Amino acid sequence: MSSEDQKKREAFAAIQQLISQSPSVAALQLQLAQGQFGVNGSPSGETPPPAITGEQYLVFSLADRELAVKAELVQGVERLVELTPVPNVVSWVRGVMNLRGSIVSVVDLRMFLGLEQVAYTPQTRLLSLQTNEMVICLAVDSVSEMLPIPATTINGNVRQAIIPSWAAPYAMGGASLPNRGIIVLDVARLLFSEKMQRYKA
């Protein structure tokens, strides 16, 4: 069995385990796995109907706004778990967790962006993002869906796209879709920002 086949088996085994715990999270994980491994999502092998074309994004909410990150950079969506606190770090680093065998820092995205801190709820999710070998989990208010966003709908002019000041430094633009506006984050800009790198208290 090739290492790629082994990765597929492990990914889908983990998703099966999730289904009993949280069907909505499991559905998102399945979509992510299908995108990463190029798996056809139709169990009967039928050709799915034509969909909106565009790069896949994972949409989540924060402070009553919808944000999105490229799906290819998302390693997974997790339920909130007990975190191990880390001494001598800034308050927005909530601790570390074991993510499938790797120790990963968990950042409260609300606190990082200077938003009002609210209590975690059953909808709170940990969004694990990876770019250039760096993996960080972000605590967000909720995760809603995978969505294709055509590049033509993304306004790269952050000022014109009516993006709030707290998101502007990390936004690549705003997507204008029917009846909704979504802030598209630049994951690399966020994870490698000077603020994110200066996490020691």
Phi, psi and omega in degrees: 000131181287162180296329179294318177297320180298318178299317180299313182300315181296318181298313183288331176294319179295323180293318178303320180294325181290330188305318181291330182278317184204097182303322183292317178295318181298321180297318178294318179298321180296316178299318179299314181296320179297320179293319183288325186254002178066037182270137177289127184279354182270113184297331183274356180083004179289154177284124180291157179296153180300136182249173175298131180273147181154161179293144181283136178231149173262125184260133177221167182245150178206122178051047177063020174239150176264132177235162180215149174229152179300131183299328183295342180265357182268122178274333180174168176236121186241151168289157178297133179236171177289130183257151176267117181296152178239128180286156173059039173234163180295160187295334182283350170273107188280345181144196177234160178218161176269113181249098180049048174094353179245143177272123187233139176286144178247122181249130174281109187294326176301310182295319180301321183272003177077022178272166178300133179280133178234159180292145176293148181235174176299341179274347180301136180230154174256120183255112181267122184243144178225134171209134181049049176072359179263128179239129177221142174263131177252129174276120181236164185297318178191164176239132187253312189194166167264137187216130173283128179241111179298140181301330183292342181269354184265118177271111183284352177275101188300324180292316181290333186282005178053055178262131181299152185301330182289337181260339188307317182297340186244008183263142173264352177156185178237134179264127178259106180245164180306122176064017178200151175238134184235131177277122181263116182274147172265103187299317181297318179298323179288307186291329182256016178293155180300321181296316181295327182283339182257068187266353181282137182286000000 
